[in-house]
Amino acid sequence: MTQTTNPTPVANTAARSQAIPQIAFDWYDQYAHGRIDRRTFMNRLMSLSAGGVALGTLTAALMPNYAEAEQVSFNDPDIKATYTTFPSPQGHGVGQGYLVVPTNLDGQAPVVLVIHENRGLNPYIEDVARRLAKAGFIAFAPDALYPVGGYPGNDDKGRSLQSSLDSAKMEADFMAAAEFLKNHELSTGKLGAVGFCYGGYVVNMLAARMPGQLNAGVPFYGTPAAEDIRDQVQAPLMLQFAGLDNRVNATWPDYEATLKANGVDYTAHIYPETNHGFHNDSTARYDEAAAELAWERTLAFFNTHLA
């Protein structure tokens, strides 16, 4: 089955975003993805400040506040979270990730790989892993920055570190993490993957490069795998897009054409009037209504394909 769904537009329920002009979100996206440097970004925000929007208001809204991103506490009695390493002979040799297991697990459970953005394993992604464990899945969130000391506690530094790593080795690390998780002693052997931004790209990459191992993938606002391998995708996909994310959305028509041509079971949801990163509840890009709907659909998708 293939379909593209355009839900009824949802209002951004984060009051802090109401005074932020859309152009500021667009600039932040350029900055977060390395298209402009921090100085250029701040200078552009200052131009809005001169127009009446306080610079402090802009930076506080756009920069992540991870204290606001915890929906499931790390000491929640329903889960057990630990850091564990895994072998990655084709990558950086050894990787590490955040493994979260339901405490009421009776036997084995389906597993879901959780893939971070372009700045390492930050608290928001760890919380996403805990949310999955609360829903009954075993979740594992690798940190691409482990070879250089791990997520540094700061997104700017994390982004710089991740951009310094060899991209082929990083991808090999994520494939090794997927194999580790799928073959974990508590795994049923059914593997899902969910990723955000860069992580969304990685989900698409895994679907293309591990077609016989990935059972379901949910990329949030992620670009497709390289054109020469994307026709290898076989696993069911649920693709989540932000309506205002012109950069990523421009890549979708060609990718959709490939999926259709190859008979891949996919569903694409586009959430109108939302920005790239709308699921991340640590910044003003967060759209509560869209994020909750997208997450509800994600869990239902995994329950269908990983059961």
C-alpha positions, -999 to 999 in steps of 0.1 A, spaced: 0 0 0 13 35 -8 -2 68 1 6 103 10 -13 119 38 -17 156 45 -34 160 79 -55 190 88 -30 219 97 -21 219 134 -13 250 154 21 252 172 11 250 208 44 262 222 36 297 232 73 306 231 73 303 193 45 327 186 67 358 185 94 342 164 93 351 127 95 322 103 127 335 88 144 329 121 135 293 120 148 291 84 181 307 95 184 283 124 179 254 100 208 267 79 230 272 109 222 238 124 231 221 91 263 240 85 251 262 57 260 294 77 283 298 106 274 310 141 285 345 136 263 349 105 234 333 123 237 356 153 241 387 130 209 378 112 191 374 145 204 408 156 187 423 125 154 410 138 162 423 173 166 457 158 131 453 144 116 448 178 121 411 186 145 408 216 176 389 208 174 370 241 139 359 232 151 346 198 181 327 211 162 312 241 135 299 218 157 286 190 185 270 211 177 237 228 167 236 264 170 199 272 155 203 307 122 206 288 127 175 267 123 148 294 90 130 291 102 98 307 126 100 336 158 79 335 148 64 368 113 56 358 105 22 374 90 8 341 124 9 324 161 1 329 186 22 310 223 15 306 252 24 283 267 -5 264 294 -10 238 292 -30 206 318 -41 180 321 -21 148 350 -36 127 341 -17 96 336 16 114 355 30 144 362 -4 159 339 0 189 307 19 194 286 28 224 249 34 228 221 39 253 201 7 258 167 9 274 147 -22 283 112 -25 298 115 -38 334 84 -59 330 98 -78 300 87 -114 299 111 -131 275 120 -112 243 107 -81 226 110 -62 193 139 -38 191 141 -3 178 173 16 169 170 53 177 193 76 156 202 111 166 206 143 147 239 158 135 252 166 170 255 133 188 235 115 215 218 144 233 192 142 261 163 145 237 173 114 218 179 95 250 144 105 261 130 92 228 146 58 236 130 58 270 96 66 254 99 35 232 108 13 262 77 26 280 58 14 250 72 -21 253 101 -20 228 138 -25 235 154 7 223 191 14 216 204 48 207 241 48 195 263 78 199 283 85 167 306 107 188 317 79 211 351 76 192 358 112 200 347 111 236 309 111 232 283 138 232 300 168 248 270 183 265 268 211 240 251 210 206 276 234 189 305 213 200 286 181 192 278 194 157 315 203 151 327 169 163 302 150 142 312 169 111 348 160 117 342 123 116 345 101 85 310 97 72 315 62 59 328 50 92 299 66 110 274 48 87 293 16 93 289 22 131 251 26 128 249 -6 107 270 -24 133 246 -11 160 216 -23 140 232 -58 138 241 -58 175 205 -48 185 188 -73 161 209 -101 175 206 -91 211 197 -119 235 165 -101 244 155 -94 208 128 -112 189 148 -106 158 123 -79 145 142 -47 140 128 -12 136 146 21 133 135 57 139 157 87 133 155 125 132 172 149 107 206 132 100 191 102 118 162 102 93 188 100 66 204 71 84 171 52 86 168 56 48 204 45 44 198 14 66 167 5 46 189 6 14 220 -11 27 204 -36 51 173 -46 31 171 -81 46 176 -70 82 155 -39 88 118 -47 93 104 -12 96 118 23 94 105 57 104 126 86 92 116 121 106 125 148 81 154 128 66 169 129 32 170 97 11 200 74 8 224 79 -21 207 76 -55 227 45 -65 215 24 -36 180 37 -28 164 13 -52 175 -15 -28 149 -4 -1 125 -32 8 114 -26 44 81 -8 51 86 29 57 67 56 74 81 90 64 74 121 85 78 155 69 75 191 82 54 212 59 78 242 61 109 221 56 116 231 20 152 217 20 143 181 29 109 181 12 125 190 -22 142 155 -21 109 136 -16 94 135 -51 123 116 -66 126 93 -36 88 86 -37 91 78 -74 118 52 -66 97 36 -38 66 35 -60 86 19 -89 99 -8 -66 66 -15 -49 78 -6 -14 52 -4 13 54 32 24 33 59 40 43 96 40 28 122 63 33 159 58 24 181 88 14 216 75 28 247 91 55 228 110 93 233 109 121 208 106 126 194 140 89 197 151 92 165 172 121 179 193 104 193 224 135 212 235 132 242 211 105 265 197 103 244 166 84 219 186 48 215 176 30 195 203 0 185 183 20 174 153 46 157 174 21 137 194 2 126 162 35 116 145 46 97 176 12 79 179 15 69 142 51 58 148 42 34 176 13 20 157 35 14 127 61 -5 148 34 -25 166 21 -35 131 54 -45 115 75 -57 145 48 -78 163 
